[in-house]
Amino acid sequence: MKQAQIIAPSVLNANFLNLQSELTAIENGGAGLVHLDIMDGHFVPNISFGPGISGLIGKATKLPLDCHLMIDNPELFVDEFVKIGARYVTVQAESTIHLDRLLNRIRELGAKPAVSINPATPIENIKWVLDSVDMVLVMSVNPGFGGQSLIPYCLDKIRALREMKPELDIEIDGGIKLDNILEAKMAGANIFVVGSAIFKTNSPELTCREFVGTVSA
């Protein structure tokens, strides 16, 4: 089965004083998901927003929400993110002791479970839960801040994952730009989180459209 190629703009890099128009821009630009970086200042050295703001974003866009929980104790919050309408709820493999239980809980609640691994985390750490997830998110930067450069060895992890699970949706997050997105696609990724490379341009709509065209060609 051939996976859909999806651009998932990260609104962490959007202008929150003009967020409605930014969301409309990526909708018109052909984005397939809105990526929400949920950060608690503990698991990563930054704080973003929680389920309340996420729910408001969901009401302001037609696009499905892709909620990435970069937080300690995600077990305490997955119910809230499913309630606000998240299509994907992604938890960090490093953030929970009972990963299998948590992923199954997300599915029981009605969302698509996904697991994420940091750059230095080996893919062997999630080998036994690959049948329990709809997506794996490979972090290609150390999480916490936007605007970082892609760590090259993370592409090798994607290649290995694609070989292990050919039908898997594989998302990449970190340092994705127009000049390297095809390299990520060739490695095996099919969902691409893009932040500043879209929202820090003069026209997020046109730039998003260019990203979509590049991976769809």
N, C-alpha and C positions, 0 to 999 in steps of 0.2 A: 504494500500500500504506500502510495506516495503522499508524504506529509505536505500540508498547506504551508506556504511561506508567509509568515505573519510579522508585521512590524508592530511592536508594543511600546509606544512612547511612554517614558517615565515622567509623570507630572511633577516629580520632585524638582525638576529643572524648569518648570513652567512659571509664568508670572501669576502668582495667586491673587493679585489685585485685578487681574483680567482673565481669570481662569475659564469663565464660560466661553469667551471667544477663542481661547487656546484649545479648549476641548472641541469646539466646532471646527477649528482649523485642522486638527488631526483626523476628525471624522471625514471631512471633505478631502483630506489628503490620502485616504484609503487605509488608515490604520485598522488593525483587526482586534486590538485589545488596548485597554488603558492599564499601564503598569503602576501599581501603588507601592512605594517603598515605605514599609512600616518599621520605624526605628525607635528604640527605647532609651538610648543613651547608656545602655549596659552591655548588651550583646555587641553593639557597634558604637563607636564614639560620636554619635550624633542623635538628635531627636527630630522626628518629623511630625506625624499625626496618627490618630487612632481611628477606631471604627466610626466615630461621629462624623468627622470630616470625610472619611471614605464613603459613608452613606450619602452625604450631600453631593459628592462627585458622581456617584452612581446615578443620582436623580438628574444630574445635569448633562448626561451623555447617553447616547444610544449604544455605545460600545460596551462590551462585557468588561468586568473588572478582574484584573490579575493581581491579587493581593499577596505580596511577598513579606512575610513576617520575620524580620530580622530582630527578634526580641527573645529575651529570656522567658521561660515558662509559657511557651505558646499554648499549652493546654488550657490556660485560663482565658484565652481570647478567641479561639477558633470559632466557637459558637456565635460570637458577636459578628465576626466577619461574614459568616454564612448568612446570618440574619439580614445584613445590609445588602445582600445580593451578589456577593463575590462568586464569580464562576470558578476561578482557580484560587485555592488557598495553599500557598507554598510555605513550608516550614523548613528551617535550617536543620540539617542532620546533626549539627554540633550542639543544638540548643535544647535537646530533649533526650532523656534516657529511654523513654518508651516510644520510639519512633513508629514502630509498626502499629501500635495501639492508636496513636494519634492520627496517622494517615487513614486508618479504617474509620475512625470517628468522623473525620471530615467527609468521607464518602457517605456514611450513614446520615449525616446532616443534609446531604443533597448537593454538595459542591464537588468539584474535581480536585482530588488531592495531588499535591506536587511536593517534591523534595528538592532542596538546594544544598550545594556544597561549596565551601570556600575554596580559594585557589590551592591551598596546601593540603586539602582533604582528599585522600585517594578515593577513586570511584568504588573500590572494593568495599568501602564502608557502607555503601547503599545497595550493594549487589542483591541482598536478600529481600529488599522491598521493591524492586523494580516492577514486579507483577502487581503491586498494590497502588501504583501511582499512574496518573495520566500524563505526567510531565516531569522531567528533571531539569532544574535550572542550574547551569554551571556558572558560578561567579568568575568572571575573567579579570576582576580587580578585587582588591581587599575592600569589603563593603563598608559603607559609612559616608562616603562623599562622592559627588559627581565630578566629572571632568578628568578622571584618571585615564592612564594609558593601559590598553589591553596587555595582559601578561601572556606572552606567546605560548608557554607550555600548557595553558588551559585548552588550547585547540587540540592538543594531543589527547587530553581527557575526553573531549567531545568525540574524537575519532574512535577511541576505545569504547565509549558508550554506544555509539552508533553500530559498532560491530557486535557488541553484546546484545543489543535490542534494536533490530533494524526498524521496527514499526513505532518506536518511541518518539514522542514529541520532546525535542531537546531545545531548551531556551538558553540563550547566552546573554549575560548582563555585565557590561563594563567595558568602556572604551570603544564601543562600536561606532564607526564612522563610515562615510561613503567609500573611503579608500581601503577599508579592510573588511567590509561586510561580506564580500564574495568569498574571501578567504575563510570566514567563519561558516558560510554556507557550504563550501566545499569540504570543510572538516566534518560536517554532518548536522550543524544547527539548522533549525527551521523556524524558530521564533526568536526575534531579535529585539532586545530592549535597547531603546535609543533615548538618550536624555538631552544633554546639552547640544548634541549635534543636530537636533531638530529645534528645540525651543530657544536656543541662543542665536538663531539666524533671523534674518530680516523677514522671512515668510515661512513660518512653521508649516503652513499648508503645502506650499510648493516643495519644501525640503522633504516633508513626509512622503509626498507623491514620488519624489525622486528615489527615496529609499525603497518604496514599494515597487517601483518599476525596475530597480536594480536587481532585487532578489527574485522577481517574477519572470525576468527575461530568460 
